[in-house]
Amino acid sequence: MRLTAEQHAVNQCNESKLIVNAFAGAGKTTTLEAFARNHPNKRMLYLAFNKAVQLEAAERFPSNVEARTTHSLAMSAIGKRYSKKLISRLRLPSIIEALGLPRDYRLAEQVHEVLVNFLGSAVTDISQLIDPLQENRQFLADCAQRLWQLMCEPNDDRIGMLHDGYLKLFQMGTSNNPTFWHYSGVSRP
């Protein structure tokens, strides 16, 4: 495999931490593959966003690289606690019932949208995601926060845990606690 000067510099790096910032199509995967082959005694973790990329990487990389999806890493660290309440999607009647809301599907949809946006964001405060000009802003924030709390209770079956929910817990735990990896049983490569 023929590497550019930048890829070669990465490949030859022996630092304990290395951050490579590159645009799409710049050859990041090729660079990582060359790095892994050049450092066969180092264990490495390749995180992929989806299963197809993870499977491709598992075939492509040498045996010192473990290819995982972010969800599988989060599942092994946190999601397994929720195995009895995992669901693929929230239903509006469940939201209405769990929160004791009036049978207002528009309101339940707004609460659902806030929660889903929160799960896919980097923020830790749900209210940051609601338009400050929204007339029922505080009520929506309170409802979405309560829904999130119910979702996070492993033994409360009023609301199931979404796959993006345990991924959010993982993201919050790892970003707020650098030693999280040690306590979760997941070791750094």
BELDA-V202604 format. One record per residue. N is the residue number from 0. RES is the residue in three letters. SS is DSSP state (@ for helix, = for strand, . for the rest). BURIAL is 1 if it has 9 or more other C-alpha atoms within 8 Angstrom, else 0. Layout:
N	RES	SS	BURIAL
N	RES	SS	BURIAL
//
This chain:
0	MET	.	0
1	ARG	.	0
2	LEU	.	0
3	THR	.	0
4	ALA	@	0
5	GLU	@	0
6	GLN	@	1
7	HIS	@	1
8	ALA	@	0
9	VAL	@	1
10	ASN	@	1
11	GLN	@	0
12	CYS	.	0
13	ASN	.	0
14	GLU	.	0
15	SER	.	0
16	LYS	.	0
17	LEU	.	0
18	ILE	.	0
19	VAL	.	0
20	ASN	.	0
21	ALA	.	0
22	PHE	.	0
23	ALA	.	0
24	GLY	.	0
25	ALA	.	0
26	GLY	.	0
27	LYS	@	0
28	THR	@	0
29	THR	@	0
30	THR	@	1
31	LEU	@	1
32	GLU	@	1
33	ALA	@	1
34	PHE	@	1
35	ALA	@	1
36	ARG	@	1
37	ASN	@	0
38	HIS	.	0
39	PRO	.	1
40	ASN	.	0
41	LYS	.	0
42	ARG	.	1
43	MET	=	1
44	LEU	=	1
45	TYR	=	1
46	LEU	=	1
47	ALA	=	1
48	PHE	.	0
49	ASN	.	0
50	LYS	@	0
51	ALA	@	0
52	VAL	@	1
53	GLN	@	1
54	LEU	@	1
55	GLU	@	0
56	ALA	@	1
57	ALA	@	1
58	GLU	@	0
59	ARG	@	0
60	PHE	.	1
61	PRO	.	1
62	SER	.	0
63	ASN	.	1
64	VAL	=	1
65	GLU	=	1
66	ALA	=	1
67	ARG	=	1
68	THR	=	1
69	THR	@	1
70	HIS	@	1
71	SER	@	0
72	LEU	@	1
73	ALA	@	1
74	MET	@	1
75	SER	@	0
76	ALA	@	1
77	ILE	.	1
78	GLY	@	1
79	LYS	@	0
80	ARG	@	0
81	TYR	@	1
82	SER	@	0
83	LYS	@	0
84	LYS	@	1
85	LEU	=	1
86	ILE	=	1
87	SER	.	0
88	ARG	.	0
89	LEU	.	1
90	ARG	.	0
91	LEU	@	1
92	PRO	@	1
93	SER	@	1
94	ILE	@	1
95	ILE	@	1
96	GLU	@	0
97	ALA	@	1
98	LEU	@	1
99	GLY	.	0
100	LEU	.	1
101	PRO	.	0
102	ARG	.	0
103	ASP	.	0
104	TYR	@	1
105	ARG	@	0
106	LEU	@	0
107	ALA	@	1
108	GLU	@	1
109	GLN	@	1
110	VAL	@	1
111	HIS	@	1
112	GLU	@	0
113	VAL	@	1
114	LEU	@	1
115	VAL	@	0
116	ASN	@	1
117	PHE	@	1
118	LEU	@	1
119	GLY	.	0
120	SER	.	0
121	ALA	.	0
122	VAL	.	0
123	THR	.	0
124	ASP	.	0
125	ILE	@	1
126	SER	@	0
127	GLN	@	0
128	LEU	@	1
129	ILE	.	1
130	ASP	.	0
131	PRO	.	0
132	LEU	.	0
133	GLN	.	0
134	GLU	.	0
135	ASN	.	0
136	ARG	@	1
137	GLN	@	0
138	PHE	@	0
139	LEU	@	1
140	ALA	@	1
141	ASP	@	0
142	CYS	@	1
143	ALA	@	1
144	GLN	@	1
145	ARG	@	1
146	LEU	@	1
147	TRP	@	1
148	GLN	@	0
149	LEU	@	1
150	MET	@	1
151	CYS	@	0
152	GLU	.	0
153	PRO	.	1
154	ASN	.	0
155	ASP	.	0
156	ASP	.	0
157	ARG	.	0
158	ILE	.	1
159	GLY	.	1
160	MET	=	1
161	LEU	=	1
162	HIS	@	1
163	ASP	@	1
164	GLY	@	1
165	TYR	@	1
166	LEU	@	1
167	LYS	@	1
168	LEU	@	1
169	PHE	@	1
170	GLN	@	0
171	MET	@	1
172	GLY	@	1
173	THR	@	1
174	SER	@	0
175	ASN	@	0
176	ASN	.	0
177	PRO	.	0
178	THR	.	0
179	PHE	@	1
180	TRP	@	1
181	HIS	@	0
182	TYR	@	0
183	SER	@	0
184	GLY	.	0
185	VAL	.	0
186	SER	.	0
187	ARG	.	0
188	PRO	.	0
//
